[in-house]
Amino acid sequence: KREQTQEQRTEKDSMYELSAKNDRLSSDSQTSISEANADRVFPVTDRQAMEETFYTETLGWSEAVWDFGALTSGGLPALRR
């Protein structure tokens, strides 16, 4: 498989990881961010994960597919039925 250069990478190649330093959650898990992927894996704060704009603008999720109503009460997006 041919290696991609920085310029060839697209937003699809980016990944997001909930930061271990967040307001509500605690975890003993380790980060997936390494020197090799630091340009593609971005930490997400708890506050960002509770904002609809993170899902719609950053991740490109559609309101036609996802219900973001639970975010206001500390929940997570859910697939619409």
Secondary structure, DSSP 8 states (H G I E B T S, - for coil): -----GGG--GGG-EEEE-SS-SS----------TTTTTTEEEE-HHHHT-HHIIIIIS---TTTEE-GGGGGT---EE--
